[in-house]
């Protein structure tokens, strides 16, 4: 076995011995390399009591190197590959997770947020290239019709503009975002919390096959790994740190989607929230996130998202305006005269000037302008408004001649 193969095998074995994101393991690998770290842990030399117990328990269940070798063979049969930091396609942006420290947390999944040691990937795209220009779209599994519509539109619009849509492959918002990107013929990446050969939920198996054909399926866990509950939060740090921004479309009071956005905030990524009806239980978590984090950005569509994650000065969202009206281009004096005219009938120039607060000479000049713009008409020694034109009503004449 070559030195390179030995290092790759060691990274797989370390991921099996301790869950991805374990900081003690990451520090040891940074200091000693994966092979020496594996030897150290297998010899019982862990500097962390919890890690020592975990390694002992896993070792009792099997030989770490043998398990890793079997995982590599299984991945090869699946058509998947292992990607490590030594590979050209490694997404370097996930290194930001080394600085991810969530405040006021005690759960292990919130503390152990180190960068990945390796990824299992299925699909032909380069992982680094796919994530380089990417946005995460996440949200509730029990999504409403409103939420699914918004997620689909965002997925479609982002993909149409050559952004990679990243999500977790779950029912609801995740699936809608993936499908929107696929329907646009764009690139989408599903980051899973289990082995690539055990896609979860199984109800999305056909969707995962479509993603693998044109995009990427990605996981930190080797083939055969089960989708255990804590792994979804471990996975979420990769979605947050590996993309330029995270959009939460819908989220209930207890939602993994807001945990992903929280991780985005603390990795200095953009966290965005789509507002929903205040009466919807599926928007409670999203709205609370907006209240709790001043850095979170409210977005209502694709233009807002692109403004947050795109290039400065090049992806600005258009200003929201009402319908353009002819009077919008008038100066203050002309507008005052227009507003001073009665809705019905005419008014003399002297009275109109006094009512508008302008002198008579200015009134005559501005009224001539308004005549040219077909907004007023001279009538009975004064001026009157020209009512806005209305579409003519068509009538159908019967064969008997009656209307």
C-alpha positions in Angstrom: 0.0 0.0 0.0 1.4 3.4 -1.0 1.8 6.2 1.6 -1.1 8.1 -0.1 -3.4 5.1 0.1 -2.4 4.6 3.7 -3.4 8.2 4.6 -6.7 7.9 2.8 -7.5 4.7 4.6 -6.6 6.3 7.9 -9.0 9.2 7.3 -11.8 6.8 6.7 -10.9 4.8 9.8 -10.8 7.9 11.9 -14.2 9.0 10.7 -15.6 5.6 11.7 -13.9 5.6 15.1 -15.2 9.1 16.0 -18.1 11.0 14.5 -17.2 13.7 11.9 -16.5 17.1 13.4 -14.7 15.8 16.5 -12.3 18.6 17.4 -9.7 16.4 19.3 -9.3 14.2 16.2 -9.0 17.2 13.9 -6.3 18.8 16.0 -4.4 15.5 16.2 -4.5 15.1 12.4 -3.4 18.7 11.9 -0.5 18.1 14.2 0.6 14.5 13.4 -1.2 13.5 10.2 -3.9 10.9 9.8 -1.8 7.7 10.0 0.0 8.7 13.2 -3.3 9.9 14.7 -4.9 6.5 13.9 -2.0 4.7 15.5 -2.2 6.9 18.6 -5.9 6.4 19.1 -5.8 2.6 18.6 -3.0 2.4 21.1 -5.3 4.2 23.7 -3.4 7.5 23.6 -6.4 9.8 23.2 -6.0 13.1 25.1 -9.8 13.3 25.6 -11.7 11.0 28.0 -14.9 10.9 25.9 -12.9 10.2 22.7 -11.0 7.4 24.5 -14.2 5.7 25.5 -15.7 6.1 22.0 -12.6 4.6 20.3 -12.6 1.7 22.7 -16.2 0.9 22.0 -15.8 1.1 18.3 -12.6 -1.0 18.3 -14.4 -3.7 20.3 -16.9 -3.9 17.4 -14.3 -4.3 14.6 -10.9 -3.5 13.2 -10.8 0.1 12.1 -8.5 -0.4 9.1 -10.5 -3.4 7.9 -13.8 -1.5 8.2 -12.2 1.4 6.2 -10.9 -1.0 3.5 -14.4 -2.5 3.2 -16.0 1.0 2.9 -13.6 1.9 0.1 -14.5 -1.3 -1.8 -18.2 -0.8 -1.2 -17.9 2.8 -2.5 -16.1 1.6 -5.6 -19.0 -0.8 -6.3 -21.5 2.0 -5.8 -19.7 4.3 -8.2 -18.7 6.7 -5.4 -15.3 8.1 -4.6 -13.4 9.4 -1.5 -12.3 13.0 -1.5 -9.7 14.2 1.0 -7.9 17.6 1.5 -5.0 16.2 -0.6 -7.3 16.1 -3.7 -7.6 18.9 -6.2 -11.4 18.9 -5.9 -11.4 19.4 -2.1 -13.7 22.4 -1.1 -11.2 24.6 0.7 -13.9 26.8 2.2 -14.9 24.2 4.7 -11.7 25.0 6.6 -13.7 27.9 8.1 -15.4 25.3 10.4 -12.2 25.2 12.4 -13.3 28.6 13.8 -16.9 27.7 14.3 -17.7 28.0 18.0 -21.3 28.3 19.0 -22.0 30.3 22.2 -23.9 28.9 25.2 -24.0 25.3 24.0 -23.5 22.0 25.8 -24.6 19.3 23.4 -21.8 17.4 21.7 -23.2 18.0 18.2 -23.0 21.8 18.9 -19.5 21.6 20.3 -17.8 19.2 17.9 -17.9 21.3 14.8 -14.4 20.8 13.3 -13.8 20.6 9.5 -14.4 17.2 7.8 -11.6 14.7 7.4 -13.0 13.4 4.1 -16.0 13.2 1.9 -17.7 10.4 0.1 -19.0 11.7 -3.3 -21.2 10.3 -6.0 -21.5 12.2 -9.2 -19.2 13.5 -12.0 -18.8 17.1 -10.9 -15.7 18.3 -9.0 -16.9 18.9 -5.4 -14.8 22.0 -5.0 -16.1 23.5 -8.3 -19.7 22.7 -7.4 -19.5 24.4 -4.0 -17.4 27.4 -5.1 -20.5 29.3 -6.2 -23.3 27.8 -4.1 -26.3 28.7 -1.9 -28.0 26.5 0.6 -31.8 26.5 0.6 -33.2 24.7 3.7 -36.4 24.5 5.6 -39.2 22.5 7.1 -39.9 18.9 6.2 -43.7 19.5 6.8 -43.6 22.4 4.4 -46.7 24.3 3.3 -47.7 24.9 -0.3 -46.4 28.4 0.1 -43.0 27.2 1.3 -42.6 24.6 -1.4 -43.5 27.2 -4.1 -40.9 29.7 -2.8 -38.2 27.0 -2.5 -38.9 25.7 -6.0 -38.7 29.2 -7.4 -35.4 29.9 -5.6 -33.9 26.6 -6.7 -34.9 27.2 -10.3 -33.8 30.9 -10.3 -30.4 30.2 -8.7 -29.6 27.3 -11.0 -30.7 29.3 -14.0 -28.1 31.9 -13.0 -25.3 29.3 -12.6 -25.4 29.0 -8.8 -25.3 25.6 -7.2 -28.2 24.8 -5.0 -27.2 22.9 -1.9 -29.6 21.2 0.5 -30.1 18.1 2.7 -32.3 16.0 0.5 -35.2 15.9 3.0 -38.9 16.0 2.3 -40.5 19.5 2.0 -38.3 22.5 1.4 -35.1 20.6 0.7 -36.7 18.4 -2.0 -38.5 21.4 -3.5 -35.2 23.4 -3.8 -33.4 20.4 -5.4 -36.2 19.8 -7.9 -36.3 23.5 -8.8 -32.6 23.4 -9.7 -33.0 20.1 -11.6 -36.0 21.5 -13.6 -33.8 24.5 -14.6 -31.1 22.1 -15.9 -28.7 23.4 -13.2 -26.4 21.9 -10.6 -27.6 20.8 -7.2 -25.8 19.0 -4.3 -27.5 16.9 -1.6 -25.4 16.6 1.6 -26.6 13.5 3.4 -26.3 12.4 7.1 -25.8 8.7 6.2 -24.0 6.5 3.7 -24.5 7.2 0.0 -26.0 3.7 -0.4 -28.6 4.4 2.2 -30.2 7.6 1.1 -32.7 9.0 3.6 -35.6 9.5 3.3 -36.2 6.5 1.1 -39.2 8.3 -0.4 -36.7 10.6 -2.2 -34.7 7.7 -3.7 -35.7 8.7 -7.2 -34.7 12.3 -6.5 -31.3 11.2 -5.2 -30.7 9.2 -8.4 -31.5 12.3 -10.5 -29.2 14.4 -8.4 -26.4 11.9 -8.7 -26.8 11.8 -12.5 -26.5 15.6 -13.0 -25.1 16.9 -9.7 -23.6 15.4 -6.5 -24.5 13.3 -3.5 -22.1 14.0 -0.6 -21.6 12.5 2.8 -19.0 12.4 5.6 -20.2 8.9 6.6 -19.0 5.7 4.8 -21.3 3.5 2.8 -23.7 1.6 5.0 -23.8 4.3 7.8 -27.3 4.8 9.2 -29.1 8.2 9.4 -28.9 8.6 13.1 -30.6 11.8 14.5 -27.4 13.6 15.8 -25.8 13.2 12.4 -28.2 15.6 10.8 -27.0 18.5 13.0 -23.4 17.3 12.3 -24.1 17.4 8.6 -25.6 20.9 8.8 -22.3 22.6 9.6 -21.0 21.4 6.2 -24.1 22.9 4.4 -23.5 26.2 6.3 -19.7 26.4 5.9 -19.5 25.0 2.4 -21.8 27.6 0.8 -21.8 31.3 0.5 -25.1 31.7 2.2 -28.0 29.8 3.7 -31.7 30.6 3.0 -34.3 29.4 5.5 -37.6 29.2 3.6 -39.8 27.8 6.4 -38.9 26.6 9.9 -41.0 25.5 12.9 -40.2 26.4 16.5 -37.8 23.5 16.7 -36.1 23.2 13.4 -32.8 21.9 12.1 -33.0 24.5 9.4 -32.5 27.4 11.8 -29.5 25.4 13.3 -28.0 25.4 9.9 -28.5 29.2 9.6 -27.1 29.7 13.1 -23.9 27.9 12.0 -23.8 30.1 8.9 -23.9 33.2 11.2 -21.0 32.0 13.3 -18.9 31.1 10.2 -19.4 34.6 8.8 -21.6 33.3 6.0 -24.8 35.1 5.0 -27.9 33.8 6.8 -31.2 34.7 5.0 -34.8 34.1 6.0 -38.0 34.1 3.9 -40.9 35.5 6.0 -44.2 33.6 6.1 -47.6 34.2 7.5 -47.6 35.0 11.2 -50.4 32.5 11.6 -48.3 29.6 10.2 -46.6 27.2 12.6 -44.1 26.5 9.8 -42.8 30.1 10.0 -42.5 30.5 13.8 -38.8 29.4 13.9 -37.9 31.5 10.8 -39.4 34.6 12.4 -37.8 34.0 15.8 -34.4 33.6 14.0 -34.9 37.0 12.5 -35.6 38.5 15.9 -32.7 36.8 17.6 -30.0 37.5 15.0 -29.5 41.0 13.9 -27.1 39.8 11.1 -29.8 37.7 9.5 -31.2 39.1 6.3 -34.9 39.1 5.3 -35.3 38.0 1.7 -38.4 37.8 -0.3 -37.1 36.3 -3.6 -34.2 35.5 -5.9 -33.1 39.2 -6.4 -32.6 39.6 -2.6 -30.7 36.4 -2.3 -28.4 37.3 -5.2 -27.7 40.7 -3.7 -26.6 39.1 -0.5 -24.3 36.4 -1.9 -23.3 37.9 -5.3 -20.6 40.3 -6.3 -20.6 43.8 -4.8 -22.2 46.3 -7.1 -23.1 43.6 -9.7 -26.0 41.7 -8.2 -28.1 44.4 -6.5 -31.8 43.7 -6.2 -34.0 46.3 -8.0 -35.8 48.8 -5.8 -39.3 47.8 -5.0 -41.6 50.4 -6.5 -45.3 50.8 -7.2 -46.7 51.3 -10.7 -45.2 54.3 -12.6 -47.6 57.1 -13.0 -47.4 60.1 -15.4 -47.5 62.6 -12.4 -44.4 61.0 -10.9 -42.2 62.9 -13.4 -43.7 66.3 -12.6 -41.9 69.0 -10.5 -43.4 70.2 -7.3 -45.3 73.2 -8.8 -46.9 71.3 -11.6 -47.9 68.5 -9.2 -49.4 71.1 -6.7 -51.5 72.5 -9.5 -52.7 69.1 -10.6 -53.6 68.2 -7.0 -55.5 71.5 -6.6 -57.8 71.0 -9.5 -61.3 69.7 -8.6 -62.2 66.2 -9.5 -65.1 67.5 -11.4 -65.6 70.8 -13.3 -63.2 73.6 -14.1 -61.4 76.2 -12.0 -60.1 79.7 -13.0 -56.4 80.4 -13.0 -56.4 83.0 -10.2 -58.2 80.7 -7.8 -56.2 77.7 -8.9 -52.9 79.5 -8.3 -54.0 80.6 -4.8 -55.1 77.1 -4.0 -51.9 75.5 -5.2 -49.7 78.2 -3.5 -47.9 79.4 -6.6 -48.0 82.8 -8.4 -50.2 83.2 -11.5 -47.3 83.4 -13.9 -45.9 80.1 -12.7 -49.4 78.6 -12.8 -49.9 79.6 -16.5 -46.6 78.1 -17.4 -47.1 74.9 -15.6 -50.7 74.5 -16.8 -49.5 74.8 -20.5 -47.1 72.0 -19.7 -49.9 69.9 -18.2 -52.0 70.6 -21.4 -49.1 69.3 -23.6 -49.0 66.1 -21.4 -52.8 65.7 -21.9 -53.4 65.8 -18.2 -55.5 69.0 -18.1 -57.8 70.8 -20.6 -58.8 74.5 -20.9 -62.5 74.9 -20.4 -65.0 77.7 -19.5 -62.2 80.3 -18.7 -60.4 77.8 -16.5 -58.8 74.4 -16.4 -60.2 70.9 -15.7 -58.7 67.5 -15.3 -58.7 65.0 -18.1 -60.0 61.8 -16.6 -57.8 58.7 -17.1 -58.8 56.8 -20.2 -60.7 53.6 -19.5 -60.8 50.5 -21.8 -63.9 50.5 -24.0 -66.5 48.0 -23.1 -67.3 45.7 -26.0 -70.8 44.4 -26.6 -72.1 41.5 -28.4 -74.9 42.0 -30.9 -77.4 39.2 -31.1 -78.8 37.9 -34.4 -82.1 39.7 -33.6 -80.3 43.1 -33.4 -80.8 43.6 -29.6 -77.8 44.4 -27.4 
